[in-house]
Amino acid sequence: MNVNANTLNEDEFFYGHKACAGCGGSLAVRIALKVLGKRAVAVLPAGCMSAVGFNFPQLCFANNAIISTFAGTASMLTGIEAGLRAKGITDFVAVGFAGDGGTADIGIQALSGAIDRDDNILYICYDNEAYMNTGVQKSSLTPFGAKTTTTPAGGNVRGNLRPKKNMFEIVAAHGIKYAATASIGYLPDYMKKVQHASEIKGTKYIHVIAPCPTGWGIAPDESVEIAKEAVDCGLWILAEYENGIFSVNTKPKNLSALRTHIKKQGRFKHLTDEDIDHIESLRDSKWENGGQ
């Protein structure tokens, strides 16, 4: 059955959490678990979702869920999958939810090892583009120009000077069974990819852009629209990698205004026209290479 708004599980598996209003990461977790259902066993490392989802004496997960070490999301998923399989249990999905820092920085070695072994796990990175839980510090997935507490905007330096690491291509370079990008601004696409990944045996990776109102400097009710705009203006590309082939899922005929999208976010308010021109050139170069 194809999952959509009409067929999506009505049960809630992630609720009552303490996330900030408008949190994109909590929406990414909630929707993925509604797709996967009760058979999902979730692993969450130190980060926003473990901080807001495991508050003693409350557990905000209706299915089995456990906190891992910051670096150990993928390795703990490996152990859970192997343990349940050894007990003869087959009807489950071992799924991890880790932020950008816990994925692209601290947890990349365990993820790389899991892909190398082709462990039967699903790894979902909810990317809010900084270490939001600990005070908005830069991660390697923070985009160029963004202001964080460790890349401040001042007279000499205007935010982060480094480009965003391309985790999608890094993961694909491992020869993974399936990898995809998604956005909470395009939930039907995200739901379809989670469902498809759950049906594949081997390691799967989904990278979903999930705005953080606090760190991005946007209103709580703007998260979904900002995530959609990121795709529509070409800064975030919806794509898949499967059987050694890359495919772009959405190719906007007319890209929406990148400047308007950038200027809506407090983390970019300091950027000059020249800075935004540079961001546009990076975007255009990406599309000239077919979205890769």
Residue, then its C-alpha position, 0 to 999 in steps of 0.5 A: m500500500n502506498v503511504n499518503a495522507n489518507t493511508l498514513n497510520e492514525d496512531e501516534f508513536f512520538y508525542g508529548h515531547k518537549a521540543c520547541a514550537g515549530c521543531g522540524g526534527s520532531l516532525a521528521v521523527r513523528i512522521a517516520l514512526k507513523v510510516l514504520g508503525k509499532r514494528a520500529v525499534a528506535v535509537l536516538p543519540a545525544g541531541c535534540m530528539s533524545a533531550v525532548g523525548f526521554n524526560f523521566p518519568q515520561l517516555c514520549f515514544a509509544n514503541n521501543a526506543i533507546i538513547s545511544t552514545f553520541a557517536g554510536t547510533a549506527s553501531m547500536l542499531t547494528g546490535i539491536e538488529a543482530g540481537l532481535r534476529a538472533k531471537g528469531i524476530t523478523d517483523f521489525v525495523a531498526v531505525g536511528f534518528a540522529g542530528d547533523g552533528g551526530t551524523a556528519d561529525i561525531g557519528i560518521q565512523a559508526l555509520s560508515g562501518a554499518i554501511d560497509r557491513d551492509d547491516n539491515i538498518l535505517y538511518i535517518c538524519y534530521d538536519n537542522e544545520a547546527y548543534m541546536n541542543t547545546g546552544v547553536q554551535k556550527s556543525s559540518l552541515t552548517p551552510f556557508g554564511a550562517k551565524t552560529t555561536t561558534t561562527p559569529a557575524g561581525g566586522n571581520v567574519r560574516g558567519n560560517l566560512r565553510p560549505k555544507k558537507n554533502m553527506f548524501e554523496i558521501v554515503a552514496a560513495h560507500g555503495i549503500k543499498y539506498a540513500a535519499t534526501a527529503s524535506i519536511g516541506y515535502l512530506p509525501d515525498y519523505m513518507k514514500k522514501v521512508q516506506h521504500a527504505s523499510e522494504i529494502k534489506g541492507t543499510k538505508y540512509i535518509h537525510v531530511i532537512a528540518p529547520c530549527p526556528t530557534g537556530w534559524g531565526i524564523a517564527p515557529d509557524e514558518s518551519v514547513e514553509i521554509a523547508k519547502e522554499a529550500v527545495d523550491c529555490g534550489l538550495w536543497i535537492l530531493a534525490e535518491y541513490e539506488n542500485g548505483i544510480f542517482s536520480v533527482n526527484t524534483k527539478p523546479k522549472n523556475l527556481s524561486a527567489l533565493r534572496t527572499h528565502i535567505k533574508k527570512q532567516g535571522r541567521f543570514k540577516h548579516l549577509t551582503d549582496e556579494d555573500i548571497d551572490h556567492i551562495e547563488s553561484l554554489r547553487d547554480s554550480k550544483w544544478e549544472n552538475g545535474g543536482q550532484 
